[in-house]
Amino acid sequence: MPKELSESQAWEIINPVCRELFELINEKMVEFVSAMENDNGMYRINLKSNRIHLASRGFKDSIGDIEYDQGKLRVGLRANGKPGNIFIDLE
């Protein structure tokens, strides 16, 4: 059964692959929408953003694939060794 994650849990997951995350949040450039963890441990995080900076930083944290379609961005990643997807509505 999928488990809903809090905003702070989502930021902890994104932080290893998002540069300047807390500055972007404070400047209201990134907004949390929702987050879930499914039964197999994969994350799904939904955001709204007009600016984001993602980067791979190590063995446990990496950017996989990126898909863009009409104002929506999907970023496959591994954060803290766990797989996930970030879905971003670009503003």
N, C-alpha and C positions, 0 to 999 in steps of 0.2 A: 504494500500500500504506500503510495507516495507521501512524503512528509514535507509540509510547508516549512520554509526557513524564514527566519527573521531578517530584517534589513542588516543588522550588525553581522549576522552569520554570512550573508551574501558578500558584504564588504571584506570580511576575512578571507573568503574564497578568491575574490577578484584581486585583492591587494598584491599578491606576489607577481601578477602579470600586468598590472596597471600602474604605470608611472604617474606620479602626482595625483593619485586617487583622491586623497583627502582635500587637496587644494581644489580639485574639480568639483567635489561635493560642496565645499564651502562657497565656491563661486556659482553654485547652482547650474553647473554645466552638465552634471550627471545626476539623474533622478532614479531612485529605486522604484520599481513597479511591483515585482513579485519574484519569489524564488521557491524552487521545489528540489527535493532529492528523491529520485525514484528508487524502486526496490533493489536495483543492481548497483546503487551508489553513485549514479550519474547525476550531476547537477544541471538544472535549467534555471537560468537567471534572466529576468526581463528588466530592461532599463530604458529610459528615455535620455537622449544626450544630444548636445550640439557640438561636443568635442570630447575625444577620448584618446589616450595614448597607451597602446598595449605593446608589450615586449616580452620575449622569452628571457628568463634570467638564470636558469639552472637545470639540473637533471630532473627535479621533481616538478618544475614549472615550465610549461611550454605552450606556444601557440600552434595549433594544428592547422586547420583549414579556415578560410574566410570566404563568406558568400555575401554578395550584395544584391538586393533586388528592390527597386522603387522605394527608397527611403528607409529600408530595413537592412540591418546588418546582422549576420550570424557569425560568431567566432567560436570555433571548436578549440578547446584548450585542455590542459592538464594543470591543475593547481594543487599544490601539496600532495602530488601523486595521484589525485583522483580526477577522472575525466568529467568534462562538462561542456555546456554550450552557453554562451551569453548571446541573448537576442536584444538588439538595440534598435529602437525607433529613433531615427535621426530627425532632429528638429531643424 
